Amino acid sequence: MIQVNSRKPMRLHRSVIPMKLWIRRSVLLPALLIGSTAKASAQEQAALAEVYDYTVDGMHAFDADRPDEALSKFAAAYAIMKLPAIALFMARAEAKLGHLVAAMALCDQALQLEDGVGDAEVQQKAREEAKAERDALAQRVPRLVANVSGTAEETVIFRIDTVPVAPSALRAGLPVDPGKHSLSAQVGNQKKELDIALLERDRKTISFSFELPPPPFSPSTKVHLPEALLPEQSPLRTAGWVSLGIGGAALAVWGTTGLWALAKSRELDKGQPWGVDNCASASDSGNCNDYRHLRTVSAIGFYTGLAGIATGTTLLILAREVTPKPRGNVRKLDASFGLGGFALQGTF
């Protein structure tokens, strides 16, 4: 960008401006856009002339309803010398093309630029007009809002016309040019797309719903167990519970076989005479032999059950008296689950 060190820029003479452009006040700014100085070098004078030519050509194209060509000319001038008035001309061309978002951005640039070598009065007027036109564009530009459910918003990748967009911008209402657009939202392998048509001043809200499976357990997944669930490591306690289990199972066998033996005995009573010790005397020797076997098994289950219950109770009493209580020393126990099993880790 060319910098000219002069606080007294001179306006270009209006005789070099086409009469059509001079009469229309709305296009008067190119004539007063650039200042010149007697101390400017030949290279600087050439740059100023080039900016002026691009600007005037751009105004001709804009006036002839060729906004594409006008924007190209203004952009060429802006690349050489960034002045508020040129930024304003570019914003007007973008707005005429329907690019309201780009026009708003150029108006913002015009508000931030300094006079440079341009005429101070003209550049100030350009900033004032840029502010007014920027406010008008903000009322015209459509807004797009996107909401998601089923997953955290920060995990979603949004794109508008293949361009990534921050979720926070869509939540607040993203300015979008009028026309047709494609909006997509993606989480992992799930992708949802939607075509949207927006008119000026529209405000549309789009909702995306995702159904994601819960994450699998991994070795780093920890479950904190309360101290009340901490196991007491005592061999006597373990043996006691095993004995109680065996005793209970044996008593169950006693009860089942006892009832079965009683049923067999009643059948044999109907076919008298018969003797328990001599089944040959019974009318039904098969049922007699079954009765004898069931009675023997029932007796074994009964005495085994009693012994198991008595042994288990004794061992549990001894374990309670002998085993120290470690719960007061245990601070934390973590259980880690994974595909290969689980592990316990405690702090003592």
Secondary structure, 3 states (H helix, E strand, C coil): CCCCCCCCCECCCHHHCCHHHHHCHHHCHHHHCECECCCCCHHHHHHHHHHHHHHHHHHHHHHCCCHHHHHHHHHHHHHHCCCHHHHHHHHHHHHHCCCHHHHHHHHHHHHHCCCCCECHHHHHHHHHHHHHHHHHHHHHCCEEEEEEECCCHHHCEEEECCEEECHHHHHHCEECCCEEEEEEEEECCEEEEEEEEECCCCEEEEEEECCCCCCCCCCCEEEEECHHHCCCCCHHHHHHHHHHHHHHHHHHHHHHHHHHHHHHHHHHHHCCCCCCCCHHHCCCHHHHHHHHHHHHHHHHHHHHHHHHHHHHHHHHHHHHHHCCCCCCCCCEEEEEEECCEEEEEEEC
